[in-house]
Amino acid sequence: MGAVMDVRITEADFDIAAEHDALKARAVGAIVTFTGTVRGDDDGAEITALTLEHFPGMTEAEITTIIETARDRWSLAGVTVIHRVGRLLPEDNIVFVGVAAAHRDAAFSGASFI
């Protein structure tokens, strides 16, 4: 059985703790999460806002393909990927990747790959 997948593209913010708890409900031994946020450029330039667009359907399909590849490589019990679109401000959440697995190596590896 493969990982239960939850892929969402949304303009709404997400609750990191709630997403973690949903993965924890899979009754696994390890949960690894990553949250990406809006920041300044690497060269120190300040960003006042960021606007992200996507192609509905295509974006979800590409993320699903990445998750399926990770699921083929590691034993994953659950995967959640949330990617925000629209206008985002500094410090806003952009992306959440959460991976649940029986063992930490699979959870870390799967999350890093995704």
MIDO-156468 format. One record per residue (C-alpha): x, y, z; residue number from 1. Coordinates in steps of 0.02 Angstrom, whole numbers, plus 32768, in hexadecimal, padded with zeros to 4 digits. Each point is the difference from the previous one (the first is absolute). Example, Ala and Ser with C-alpha at 12.3 -4.5 7.8 and 13.67 -1.06 7.14 Angstrom:
BEGIN
((8267, 7F1F, 8186), 1)
((8045, 80AC, 7FDF), 2)
// end
This chain:
BEGIN
((8000, 8000, 8000), 1)
((8042, 80AD, 7FD4), 2)
((7FFF, 809E, 8063), 3)
((7F5D, 805C, 801A), 4)
((8018, 809F, 7F9B), 5)
((7FB7, 80AC, 801D), 6)
((8030, 8081, 7F7D), 7)
((7FB6, 80AF, 800C), 8)
((801E, 809E, 7F9B), 9)
((7FAF, 8091, 805A), 10)
((8002, 80BA, 801F), 11)
((7FD7, 7FE2, 80B8), 12)
((8082, 7FEF, 8088), 13)
((8014, 7F5A, 8058), 14)
((800F, 7FCC, 80B6), 15)
((80A6, 7FA5, 8016), 16)
((7FCD, 7FAF, 80A5), 17)
((7F5C, 7FC0, 7FB8), 18)
((8059, 7FB7, 7F69), 19)
((807F, 7FAA, 8073), 20)
((7F73, 7FB9, 806B), 21)
((7FA8, 7FBB, 7F65), 22)
((809F, 7FA3, 7FD1), 23)
((8016, 7FC5, 80B4), 24)
((7F54, 7FAF, 7FF5), 25)
((804E, 7F83, 7F86), 26)
((8049, 7FAD, 809E), 27)
((80B3, 8001, 7FC2), 28)
((80AA, 800F, 8054), 29)
((8044, 8098, 7FA3), 30)
((7FBD, 80A1, 7FB8), 31)
((806E, 807B, 7FA2), 32)
((7FBF, 80A9, 7FC8), 33)
((8045, 8090, 7F9A), 34)
((7FB3, 80AC, 7FF4), 35)
((803B, 807E, 7F7F), 36)
((7FE1, 80B9, 801D), 37)
((8013, 80A2, 7F9F), 38)
((80AC, 804E, 801F), 39)
((8077, 807E, 7FB4), 40)
((806F, 7FD6, 7F6D), 41)
((80A7, 7FAC, 8021), 42)
((8058, 80A2, 7FD5), 43)
((7FA5, 805D, 808B), 44)
((7F7F, 8058, 7F93), 45)
((7F5C, 8019, 805A), 46)
((7F62, 7FB0, 7FBC), 47)
((7F5F, 8061, 8021), 48)
((7F8D, 7F7C, 7FB4), 49)
((8006, 7F64, 7F97), 50)
((7F79, 7FC6, 7F87), 51)
((7FFB, 7F47, 7FD2), 52)
((7F97, 7FBB, 7F72), 53)
((7FE0, 7F4D, 7FC8), 54)
((7FA7, 7F97, 7F7F), 55)
((7F6E, 7FA9, 805A), 56)
((8006, 7F45, 7FE9), 57)
((80B1, 8000, 7FBD), 58)
((804C, 803C, 80A3), 59)
((7FA6, 7F7C, 8067), 60)
((8030, 7F79, 7F83), 61)
((80B9, 802E, 8006), 62)
((8002, 8002, 80BF), 63)
((7FA5, 7F58, 8002), 64)
((8084, 7FB7, 7F8B), 65)
((808A, 803A, 8076), 66)
((7FA6, 7FB2, 8094), 67)
((7FE5, 7F5C, 7FA2), 68)
((80BA, 7FF8, 7FD9), 69)
((8029, 801B, 80B8), 70)
((7F80, 7F7D, 8031), 71)
((8054, 7F83, 7F89), 72)
((80AA, 8021, 8052), 73)
((7FCF, 8006, 80B8), 74)
((7F7A, 7FB3, 806B), 75)
((7F90, 8096, 8023), 76)
((7F5C, 7FFC, 805E), 77)
((7FC4, 80AF, 7FD9), 78)
((8033, 8099, 7F9C), 79)
((7FB7, 80AE, 8002), 80)
((8038, 8088, 7F88), 81)
((7FAF, 80AA, 8005), 82)
((803B, 8087, 7F88), 83)
((7FBA, 80AF, 8009), 84)
((7FE0, 806F, 7F6B), 85)
((7FCC, 80B5, 7FEF), 86)
((804A, 8099, 8054), 87)
((8071, 7FD6, 8094), 88)
((8058, 8077, 8077), 89)
((80A6, 7FEC, 805C), 90)
((7FF8, 7F77, 8085), 91)
((7F63, 7FB3, 7FB3), 92)
((7FFF, 7F43, 7FF0), 93)
((8018, 7FC5, 7F4C), 94)
((8012, 7F44, 8008), 95)
((7FE6, 7F74, 807C), 96)
((8047, 7F52, 7FE7), 97)
((7FD6, 7F7E, 8083), 98)
((8033, 7F4A, 7FFA), 99)
((7FCF, 7F75, 8078), 100)
((8059, 7F58, 8005), 101)
((8025, 7F74, 8077), 102)
((80B7, 8030, 8009), 103)
((805B, 80A7, 8001), 104)
((8075, 7FD9, 7F6F), 105)
((7F6D, 7FE4, 7F8A), 106)
((7FA7, 809C, 8042), 107)
((809B, 8070, 7FEE), 108)
((802E, 7FB8, 7F56), 109)
((7F50, 800C, 7FBC), 110)
((7FE8, 80B2, 803D), 111)
((80A8, 8037, 7FBB), 112)
((7FDA, 7FB3, 7F57), 113)
((7F53, 804F, 7FF6), 114)
// end
